[in-house]
Amino acid sequence: MEIMSRIEKDVIGDVTIEDEIYYGINTFRAKNNFQISGIVEDADHIRAMTIIKRSAAIANNTLKALPDDKKDYIVKASDEILAGKHHEQFVIDVYQAGAGTSFNMNTNEVIANIALELWGKKKGEYQFLHPNDHVNMSQSTNDTYPTMMRIAAVLKSTGYMNELKKLKQALEKKAEQFKDAKKPGRTHLQDAAPVTLGMELSAYAYTLGKNLKDFENAMDFILELNIGGTATGTGINTPKGYKEKVVDEISKYTGFAFRPSDNLPGIMEFQSDFARMMNAVAVNALDITKMANDIRLMYSGPGAGIHEIFIPAVQQGSSIMPGKINPSIAEAMNMICHSTIGAQQALNMSVQAGQFELNVMMPNIDYELSRSLQIMTNGMSMFRRLLIEGLEVNTEACKEHLSKSFGSAALLNPILGYDTVAKVVREALETHKSIKEVALKTGKITEEQYLKVMTGN
């Protein structure tokens, strides 16, 4: 069977493209040039860029810059993509030409060729509807790509914030459940004043609440769009009123309160809004990995470790040691957080690498932030469902450790004084006697007083 094809031309030359393919010559060249990671733009990015093209067509038509028929077919083609069709036609590696020109052109060409077919024309008959002149009207990669980044970040942020809230709520519930579960406190990995498991878990939830506020503050900056700035933030080749109209269309379609930027050159040159959001995600990763570390230590054992908690058994932990159950979920969460913290450095390097009117490193900024949002969203869901919600206290271990903890001696300070308690602790360590036995020997505290201090009863 003969494969049908078409010839497309640009200033470099001609290429032959199979006719079943909706992208054109710019995408064809970029696909061959950038065979790097095998990772292409995901559904949120395809959706975000397509929303821009759809909104731009409506804005241009409303402002009498784009004829009705061309607008209608661009909108119809966009709606097919937004319904989930043709996503396989988006083939650009995430490591691509600077500023994201390749992905912008990929979108322009796919929409143009879908529109041409819907119009009864053939793919590549750009004299009727052109990828640049019509689909990309009043636009430049320099304003569409960062706008796409912002829309995609907002789309991914919804799931991220939902999972962060759910994890916080799960920890609050567990904190209440274990508010009376006394256990040794530990500082410097040494015995410290007693705490409850509920106190520890409430500290986790409190910290996540602050992280959520940080993220919400960063999100507000991301809602500012630079669409309408075109090539250098000056708005060249746009009809009057376009900036406000296209942002209004994007907001109406997405349901998010996007707003046009007050300074288009500034928002184009400086991509630090993404560093703000990435910082909020990375700080959250720092805190969650600390929580995962604590849980791994508290679960250590079961015979030769701390083992003050039980966690759900999700899989066998060893190919050679039968019955071994590892803290696999906490370990996976650690790795997710480590990757996210590393991504922050890569993103920051790209944020500072812009020159003059444009930051050409935007594809990497976008990739690092998007990937981090996605893996942290999935990781927090896993951490909550498969570990936190099933976490239980090992009451017997906590009681035993509490009875042996030298940190409990600090409770005696108000009665015996710091120096006397220090001597009690030292003697107990050297003689292997209990704190109780040595404290009572001082004659400064009765057994009844001792028990009241230690138990609170």
Helices and strands as residue ranges (DSSP letters): E 5-9, E 14-18, H 25-33, H 43-62, H 68-82, G 87-89, G 98-100, H 101-118, I 131-135, H 141-177, E 182-187, E 190-196, H 197-222, E 224-225, H 242-254, E 259-260, H 264-269, H 272-299, E 309-310, H 328-351, H 362-386, G 388-390, E 392-393, H 395-404, G 406-412, H 413-416, H 418-431, H 435-441, H 447-455
